[in-house]
Amino acid sequence: MANIEKLSIALPHDMVEAIRDAVDQGEYATTSEVVRDALRDWGRKRRVDALEIEELRKLVLPALASLDRGEGVPAEHVFKRLEAKYAAMAKKKKR
């Protein structure tokens, strides 16, 4: 690997043991490989989270714009419909 830089970190004992166990069991050759693998996973998670946030924005922003144009349904109407729906479901269930 090019441009390797040493970094000193402090970890809780259980994490250190988990890393050492992975090396001892032959899953990784060194503790550094375990940490690099964990950091790659962390990086992937961050990228996925960023994509999910962007997807949510794509869904939410048009909805907010439609509300600004007065195209929304008042929350009171929505809640009344939901209450009626679930009351009917509960009534059916009692039969």
C-alpha positions in Angstrom: 0.0 0.0 0.0 1.3 3.4 -0.9 1.2 6.4 1.5 0.7 4.5 4.7 0.5 6.6 7.8 0.5 5.4 11.4 -2.3 6.4 13.6 -2.6 5.7 17.3 -6.2 5.1 18.6 -7.7 4.1 21.9 -10.4 1.4 21.9 -12.4 -0.2 24.6 -11.1 -3.6 25.8 -13.9 -5.6 24.2 -13.2 -4.1 20.8 -9.5 -4.8 21.1 -10.3 -8.4 22.0 -12.6 -8.7 19.1 -9.9 -7.5 16.7 -7.3 -9.8 18.2 -9.7 -12.8 18.0 -10.4 -12.1 14.3 -6.6 -12.1 13.7 -6.0 -15.2 15.9 -8.8 -17.1 14.1 -7.2 -16.3 10.7 -9.9 -14.0 9.4 -7.3 -11.3 9.0 -3.5 -11.3 8.9 -3.0 -8.2 11.1 -4.9 -5.9 13.4 -4.4 -3.1 10.9 -6.3 -5.1 8.3 -9.3 -5.5 10.6 -9.3 -1.7 11.3 -9.0 -0.9 7.5 -11.9 -3.3 6.7 -14.0 -1.7 9.4 -13.2 1.8 8.1 -14.1 0.7 4.6 -17.5 -0.5 5.9 -17.9 2.8 7.8 -17.2 4.7 4.6 -19.8 2.6 2.6 -22.4 3.2 5.3 -21.7 7.0 5.2 -22.1 7.0 1.4 -25.4 4.9 1.6 -26.7 7.3 4.3 -25.9 10.3 2.1 -27.7 8.6 -0.8 -30.7 7.9 1.4 -30.9 11.5 2.5 -30.7 12.7 -1.1 -33.5 10.3 -2.1 -35.6 11.6 0.8 -35.0 15.1 -0.3 -36.1 14.2 -3.8 -39.4 12.9 -2.3 -39.9 15.6 0.3 -39.1 18.8 -1.7 -41.8 18.3 -4.4 -44.3 17.5 -1.6 -43.4 20.7 0.2 -43.7 22.7 -3.0 -47.2 21.3 -3.5 -48.1 22.4 0.0 -46.8 25.9 -0.9 -49.1 25.9 -3.9 -52.1 25.0 -1.6 -52.4 21.5 -3.0 -52.2 19.7 0.4 -54.8 18.1 2.5 -55.3 19.6 6.0 -54.0 17.3 8.7 -57.3 17.3 10.5 -59.0 15.6 7.5 -56.3 13.0 7.3 -56.5 12.2 11.0 -60.3 12.0 10.9 -60.1 9.5 8.0 -57.5 7.5 9.8 -59.5 7.4 13.0 -62.6 6.3 11.1 -60.7 3.6 9.3 -59.2 2.2 12.4 -62.4 2.4 14.3 -64.1 0.4 11.6 -61.3 -2.1 11.7 -61.6 -2.5 15.5 -65.4 -2.9 15.2 -64.9 -5.6 12.6 -62.4 -7.4 14.8 -64.8 -7.4 17.7 -67.4 -9.4 15.7 
